[in-house]
């Protein structure tokens, strides 16, 4: 990859990659130990009391810290330009752990109304019932409504950089300003926009990823991360009140190794995902389809995305198209998978091949009918995570035939 300025996310990652394997190998070693020894008995209480820790080479137990997982965390902090990071066993663990750390019983969250279904269920159902934490869902593009939703109990403004599956772009600087004026944290799920947008550089306090998706890139590992200040991360693994330490969503070091070794090609992958998604969006638009893609001038957040985006990574690898009905959406996906071999009907995203799903009946199915309507998720909306296999022109022709078969 060509040299990039240090403000570029991949340049920061390259500068963070300075470890060697145990015997001088060019890849990091996998430390599989669940527990770690000390040379002096007095070290153990010092570690338990927090007076010594991984920063000084003192490890305790795999649920607390693991050297291999810490290497990955360092790369993720570099990627998102944050002081620190913590790796988790899933993206939902990162989301729930962050919110439970930031909020206590009786606190309040303001969140975007278009969210991943699992996040919506966590905020709408689980946290109020199990933890006494309430959420108000708002249209994040209406900044006056966002401001009005705050109360004295609000501790977090939660959003996705690019919303799932409607692909609206959050006005991060404006949202950060609102949150901080009210003494709240801006927590951002950046799963849809790795490299293309760096939320911390626009005021976000905490940045979350489902590493399962683009960052890992192979749809073979479930993992997540939290990128934030050192104080926030330290609090999450506190022995008495740490939400991740005590709930235990530990990342396996073998998974950390796999994700870390794929990091160097993340920039190349994201550039190609975006290049092909842009071409697919343009081809469908030319056919008269109702396409949602932040890189199209017709997108309501086109200008905002260009203002927030890091140069060189495009507008992301996801697009959505509204077929108008669930029947046409299903016909579209079935033709593309079963006739054209264009991609797969499957949830998730960031895979080398294209993945397609009708969000209202899959990844957004936790939302009730009113919530789906408010979020703008129609039964005919198909989300496509565009892969990079095959010749692009062949893929565009397959996509066009699929569209014509579904709508003709």
C-alpha positions as CSV (number, residue, x, y, z in Angstrom):
1,X,0.0,0.0,0.0
2,X,1.3,3.5,-0.8
3,X,2.5,5.7,2.0
4,X,-0.2,7.8,3.6
5,X,-0.1,10.8,6.0
6,X,-0.3,9.9,9.7
7,X,-3.8,11.3,9.9
8,X,-4.8,8.4,7.7
9,X,-6.2,5.4,9.8
10,X,-4.1,2.8,8.0
11,X,-0.9,4.9,8.6
12,X,-1.7,4.9,12.3
13,X,-2.2,1.2,12.3
14,X,1.1,0.7,10.5
15,X,2.9,2.7,13.1
16,X,1.3,0.6,15.9
17,X,2.5,-2.7,14.4
18,X,5.9,-3.0,16.1
19,X,5.6,-6.4,17.8
20,X,7.5,-9.6,16.9
21,X,6.7,-13.2,17.6
22,X,8.2,-14.9,20.7
23,X,11.1,-16.2,18.7
24,X,11.5,-13.2,16.3
25,X,8.8,-14.2,13.9
26,X,7.2,-11.5,11.7
27,X,3.8,-12.5,13.1
28,X,2.8,-12.0,16.7
29,X,2.7,-15.1,19.0
30,X,-0.5,-16.6,20.3
31,X,-0.5,-16.6,24.1
32,X,-3.1,-19.3,25.0
33,X,-2.6,-19.4,28.8
34,X,-5.7,-18.7,30.8
35,X,-3.7,-17.9,33.9
36,X,-0.2,-16.3,34.4
37,X,2.5,-16.9,36.9
38,X,4.4,-14.4,39.1
39,X,7.9,-14.7,40.3
40,X,7.3,-13.1,43.7
41,X,4.3,-13.8,45.9
42,X,3.9,-10.1,46.6
43,X,3.1,-9.4,42.9
44,X,-0.2,-11.2,43.0
45,X,-2.0,-8.8,45.6
46,X,-0.4,-5.9,43.7
47,X,-2.1,-7.0,40.5
48,X,-5.4,-7.7,42.2
49,X,-5.4,-4.3,43.8
50,X,-4.6,-2.6,40.5
51,X,-1.2,-1.3,41.5
52,X,0.5,-3.3,38.8
53,X,-0.8,-4.6,35.5
54,X,-0.2,-5.4,31.8
55,X,1.5,-2.0,31.3
56,X,4.3,-3.2,33.5
57,X,4.3,-6.7,32.0
58,X,2.2,-8.2,34.8
59,X,-0.7,-10.4,33.7
60,X,-3.3,-12.1,35.9
61,X,-6.0,-14.1,34.2
62,X,-7.3,-14.4,30.6
63,X,-10.6,-12.8,31.4
64,X,-8.7,-9.7,32.6
65,X,-6.0,-9.3,30.0
66,X,-4.2,-11.5,27.4
67,X,-1.0,-10.4,25.6
68,X,-2.2,-11.4,22.2
69,X,-5.5,-9.7,22.6
70,X,-3.8,-6.6,23.9
71,X,-1.8,-6.4,20.6
72,X,-5.1,-6.3,18.6
73,X,-6.5,-3.7,21.0
74,X,-3.5,-1.5,20.4
75,X,-4.1,-1.7,16.6
76,X,-7.7,-0.9,17.0
77,X,-6.9,2.1,19.2
78,X,-4.6,3.3,16.4
79,X,-7.3,2.7,13.8
80,X,-9.8,4.8,15.6
81,X,-7.3,7.4,17.0
82,X,-8.3,6.7,20.6
83,X,-6.1,6.4,23.6
84,X,-7.0,2.8,24.4
85,X,-9.2,-0.1,23.4
86,X,-10.6,-3.3,24.7
87,X,-11.5,-6.4,22.7
88,X,-14.6,-8.4,23.3
89,X,-16.2,-11.7,22.2
90,X,-18.8,-10.0,20.1
91,X,-20.0,-6.6,18.9
92,X,-23.1,-6.9,21.2
93,X,-20.7,-7.4,24.1
94,X,-18.9,-4.2,23.2
95,X,-22.2,-2.3,22.9
96,X,-23.8,-3.7,26.1
97,X,-20.6,-3.4,28.1
98,X,-20.1,0.2,27.1
99,X,-23.6,1.2,27.9
100,X,-23.6,-0.6,31.2
101,X,-20.4,1.1,32.1
102,X,-21.6,4.6,31.2
103,X,-25.1,4.2,32.8
104,X,-26.5,3.2,36.1
105,X,-30.0,2.3,37.3
106,X,-32.3,5.3,36.6
107,X,-30.2,6.8,33.9
108,X,-31.4,7.7,30.4
109,X,-30.1,7.2,26.9
110,X,-30.9,9.1,23.7
111,X,-30.5,6.9,20.6
112,X,-31.1,7.0,16.8
113,X,-34.3,5.4,15.8
114,X,-32.6,3.4,12.9
115,X,-30.3,0.9,14.6
116,X,-29.3,-2.7,14.3
117,X,-32.1,-4.8,15.6
118,X,-30.1,-6.4,18.4
119,X,-29.0,-2.9,19.6
120,X,-32.6,-1.7,19.4
121,X,-33.8,-4.7,21.5
122,X,-31.1,-4.1,24.1
123,X,-32.1,-0.4,24.4
124,X,-35.9,-0.9,24.1
125,X,-36.5,-4.1,26.0
126,X,-33.5,-5.4,28.0
127,X,-32.0,-2.4,29.7
128,X,-35.3,-0.9,30.9
129,X,-36.5,-4.2,32.3
130,X,-33.2,-5.6,33.7
131,X,-31.3,-2.5,34.6
132,X,-33.8,0.4,34.9
133,X,-32.1,2.3,32.1
134,X,-34.6,4.0,29.7
135,X,-34.0,5.1,26.1
136,X,-35.7,7.7,23.9
137,X,-35.4,7.0,20.2
138,X,-35.1,10.0,17.8
139,X,-34.5,11.0,14.2
140,X,-30.8,11.9,14.5
141,X,-31.1,14.2,11.4
142,X,-33.5,16.4,13.4
143,X,-31.0,18.0,15.8
144,X,-33.7,20.0,17.5
145,X,-35.5,16.7,18.4
146,X,-32.2,15.2,19.6
147,X,-31.7,18.2,21.9
148,X,-35.3,18.1,23.2
149,X,-34.9,14.4,24.1
150,X,-32.2,15.1,26.7
151,X,-33.1,15.2,30.4
152,X,-31.1,15.6,33.6
153,X,-30.8,11.8,33.7
154,X,-29.3,11.4,30.2
155,X,-25.8,9.9,30.2
156,X,-25.3,8.7,26.6
157,X,-26.2,9.8,23.1
158,X,-25.9,6.6,21.0
159,X,-25.7,6.4,17.3
160,X,-24.3,4.4,14.3
161,X,-22.0,6.3,12.0
162,X,-23.9,5.0,9.1
163,X,-27.3,3.6,10.2
164,X,-28.3,0.0,9.8
165,X,-29.9,-0.5,7.3
166,X,-31.1,2.9,6.1
167,X,-27.5,4.2,5.6
168,X,-28.1,7.7,7.0
169,X,-24.9,9.4,8.1
170,X,-24.8,10.8,11.6
171,X,-23.8,14.4,12.0
172,X,-21.1,13.5,14.5
173,X,-19.7,17.0,15.3
174,X,-23.2,18.3,15.9
175,X,-24.2,15.3,18.0
176,X,-21.0,15.5,20.0
177,X,-21.7,19.1,20.7
178,X,-25.2,18.4,22.0
179,X,-24.1,15.4,24.1
180,X,-21.2,17.3,25.7
181,X,-23.3,20.4,26.5
182,X,-25.5,18.1,28.5
183,X,-22.6,16.3,30.2
184,X,-23.3,13.0,28.3
185,X,-21.0,10.7,26.2
186,X,-21.4,10.2,22.5
187,X,-21.0,6.5,21.9
188,X,-20.8,5.6,18.2
189,X,-21.0,2.2,16.5
190,X,-18.6,2.5,13.5
191,X,-19.1,-1.1,12.2
192,X,-20.4,0.1,8.8
193,X,-17.7,2.7,8.3
194,X,-14.2,1.5,9.2
195,X,-11.5,3.7,7.7
196,X,-14.0,5.9,5.8
197,X,-15.0,7.8,8.9
198,X,-13.1,8.2,12.2
199,X,-15.7,9.2,14.8
200,X,-13.3,10.2,17.6
201,X,-11.9,12.9,15.3
202,X,-15.4,14.3,15.1
203,X,-16.1,14.3,18.9
204,X,-17.1,10.8,19.7
205,X,-16.1,9.6,23.2
206,X,-16.4,5.9,22.6
207,X,-16.2,4.0,19.3
208,X,-17.5,0.5,18.9
209,X,-17.1,-2.2,16.2
210,X,-18.4,-5.6,15.5
211,X,-15.1,-7.0,14.3
212,X,-17.1,-9.9,12.8
213,X,-17.8,-7.7,9.8
214,X,-15.4,-5.6,7.7
215,X,-12.4,-5.5,10.0
216,X,-12.1,-9.3,10.2
217,X,-13.5,-9.7,6.7
218,X,-13.9,-13.5,6.4
219,X,-17.2,-14.2,8.2
220,X,-15.4,-16.8,10.3
221,X,-14.9,-15.1,13.7
222,X,-17.4,-13.3,16.0
223,X,-15.7,-10.5,17.9
224,X,-16.0,-6.9,19.0
225,X,-14.1,-3.9,20.4
226,X,-14.5,-0.7,22.4
227,X,-12.1,2.2,21.6
228,X,-12.1,5.1,24.1
229,X,-10.0,7.0,26.6
230,X,-7.7,5.1,28.9
231,X,-9.9,6.0,31.9
232,X,-13.1,4.6,30.2
233,X,-11.3,1.4,29.2
234,X,-9.7,1.0,32.6
235,X,-13.1,1.2,34.2
236,X,-14.5,-1.6,32.1
237,X,-12.0,-4.1,33.5
238,X,-12.1,-2.9,37.1
239,X,-12.2,-5.9,39.4
240,X,-15.2,-4.6,41.3
241,X,-17.4,-2.6,38.9
242,X,-16.0,-3.4,35.4
243,X,-18.8,-4.3,33.1
244,X,-16.6,-6.4,30.8
245,X,-14.4,-7.9,33.6
246,X,-17.4,-9.1,35.6
247,X,-19.8,-10.1,32.7
248,X,-16.9,-11.9,31.1
249,X,-17.3,-11.5,27.3
250,X,-13.7,-12.5,26.8
251,X,-12.0,-12.6,23.4
252,X,-10.1,-15.8,22.7
253,X,-6.4,-15.1,21.8
254,X,-6.7,-17.3,18.7
255,X,-9.4,-15.0,17.4
256,X,-7.4,-12.0,18.3
257,X,-4.5,-13.4,16.3
258,X,-6.7,-14.1,13.2
259,X,-8.1,-10.6,13.2
260,X,-4.7,-8.9,13.8
261,X,-3.1,-10.7,10.9
262,X,-5.8,-9.5,8.6
263,X,-5.4,-5.9,9.6
264,X,-2.7,-4.9,7.1
265,X,-5.0,-5.6,4.1
266,X,-8.0,-3.8,5.6
267,X,-7.4,-0.6,3.6
268,X,-7.1,-2.5,0.3
269,X,-10.3,-4.4,1.1
270,X,-12.3,-1.4,2.1
271,X,-11.2,0.5,-1.0
272,X,-12.4,-2.3,-3.2
273,X,-15.6,-2.8,-1.3
274,X,-16.4,0.9,-1.8
275,X,-15.4,1.0,-5.4
276,X,-17.7,-1.8,-6.3
277,X,-20.5,-0.6,-4.1
278,X,-20.4,2.7,-5.9
279,X,-20.5,1.1,-9.3
280,X,-23.4,-1.1,-8.2
281,X,-25.3,1.9,-6.8
282,X,-24.8,3.8,-10.1
283,X,-25.9,0.9,-12.2
284,X,-29.1,0.4,-10.2
285,X,-29.8,4.1,-10.2
286,X,-29.5,4.2,-14.0
287,X,-32.2,1.4,-14.1
288,X,-34.6,3.6,-12.1
289,X,-34.1,1.8,-8.7
290,X,-34.6,3.5,-5.4
291,X,-31.0,3.2,-4.2
292,X,-29.6,4.4,-0.9
293,X,-25.8,4.9,-1.0
294,X,-23.9,7.8,0.7
295,X,-21.7,8.2,-2.3
296,X,-24.5,9.1,-4.6
297,X,-25.3,12.9,-4.9
298,X,-29.0,11.9,-4.5
299,X,-28.3,10.7,-0.9
300,X,-29.6,13.2,1.7
301,X,-26.3,13.0,3.6
302,X,-24.0,13.1,0.5
303,X,-22.4,16.4,1.5
304,X,-22.1,15.5,5.1
305,X,-20.4,12.2,4.3
306,X,-17.8,14.0,2.2
307,X,-17.2,16.5,5.1
308,X,-16.6,13.7,7.6
309,X,-14.9,11.1,5.4
310,X,-11.2,10.2,5.4
311,X,-9.7,10.7,1.9
312,X,-9.2,7.6,-0.2
313,X,-11.7,5.1,1.2
314,X,-14.9,6.0,-0.7
315,X,-18.4,5.8,0.7
316,X,-18.4,2.3,2.1
317,X,-19.2,-1.2,0.9
318,X,-22.9,-1.2,1.7
319,X,-25.9,-0.1,-0.3
320,X,-29.6,-0.5,0.0
321,X,-32.3,-0.7,-2.6
322,X,-36.1,-0.6,-2.0
323,X,-37.9,-3.0,-4.2
324,X,-41.3,-1.8,-3.0
325,X,-42.6,-5.1,-1.6
326,X,-41.3,-8.1,0.3
327,X,-42.3,-10.3,-2.7
328,X,-40.1,-8.4,-5.2
329,X,-37.3,-8.1,-2.6
330,X,-37.3,-11.9,-2.2
331,X,-37.5,-12.5,-6.0
332,X,-34.5,-10.1,-6.5
333,X,-32.3,-11.9,-3.9
334,X,-33.3,-15.4,-5.0
335,X,-32.5,-14.6,-8.6
336,X,-29.1,-13.1,-7.7
337,X,-28.2,-16.1,-5.6
338,X,-29.8,-19.0,-7.3
339,X,-29.6,-18.0,-10.9
340,X,-26.7,-15.6,-11.2
341,X,-24.3,-16.7,-8.4
342,X,-24.0,-13.0,-7.6
343,X,-23.9,-13.4,-3.8
344,X,-25.6,-15.1,-0.9
345,X,-28.8,-14.5,1.0
346,X,-27.3,-14.1,4.4
347,X,-27.1,-11.7,7.3
348,X,-23.9,-9.9,8.3
349,X,-21.6,-7.9,6.1
350,X,-18.0,-7.3,5.1
351,X,-17.4,-10.7,3.5
352,X,-15.4,-11.2,0.3
353,X,-18.6,-12.2,-1.5
354,X,-21.8,-10.1,-1.6
355,X,-24.3,-10.8,1.2
356,X,-27.9,-9.8,0.8
357,X,-30.8,-9.6,3.3
358,X,-34.3,-8.0,3.5
359,X,-33.7,-6.1,6.8
360,X,-37.3,-5.8,8.0
361,X,-37.6,-9.6,8.2
362,X,-34.0,-10.3,9.3
363,X,-31.5,-8.0,11.0
364,X,-34.2,-5.4,11.9
365,X,-36.9,-7.9,12.8
366,X,-36.6,-7.0,16.5
367,X,-38.2,-3.6,15.8
368,X,-42.0,-3.5,16.0
369,X,-44.1,-2.2,13.2
370,X,-44.2,1.3,14.4
371,X,-40.4,1.4,15.0
372,X,-39.8,0.0,11.5
373,X,-42.0,2.7,10.0
374,X,-40.3,5.5,12.0
375,X,-36.9,4.2,11.1
376,X,-37.8,4.1,7.4
377,X,-37.3,0.3,7.0
378,X,-39.8,-1.0,4.5
379,X,-40.6,-4.7,3.8
380,X,-39.0,-4.3,0.3
381,X,-35.7,-2.8,1.5
382,X,-32.8,-5.0,0.6
383,X,-29.3,-4.4,2.1
384,X,-26.4,-5.5,0.1
385,X,-22.8,-5.8,1.4
386,X,-20.9,-5.7,-1.8
387,X,-18.1,-8.2,-2.1
388,X,-14.9,-8.0,-4.3
389,X,-14.8,-11.4,-6.0
390,X,-15.3,-11.9,-9.7
391,X,-15.0,-9.3,-12.5
392,X,-16.8,-6.1,-11.7
393,X,-18.5,-5.8,-15.2
394,X,-19.8,-9.4,-14.8
395,X,-21.2,-8.5,-11.4
396,X,-22.9,-5.4,-12.8
397,X,-24.5,-7.4,-15.5
398,X,-25.7,-10.0,-13.0
399,X,-27.1,-7.3,-10.8
400,X,-29.0,-5.7,-13.7
401,X,-30.5,-9.1,-14.7
402,X,-31.6,-9.6,-11.1
403,X,-33.3,-6.2,-11.0
404,X,-35.1,-6.8,-14.2
405,X,-36.2,-10.3,-13.1
406,X,-37.7,-8.9,-9.9
407,X,-39.4,-5.8,-11.4
408,X,-40.2,-6.8,-15.0
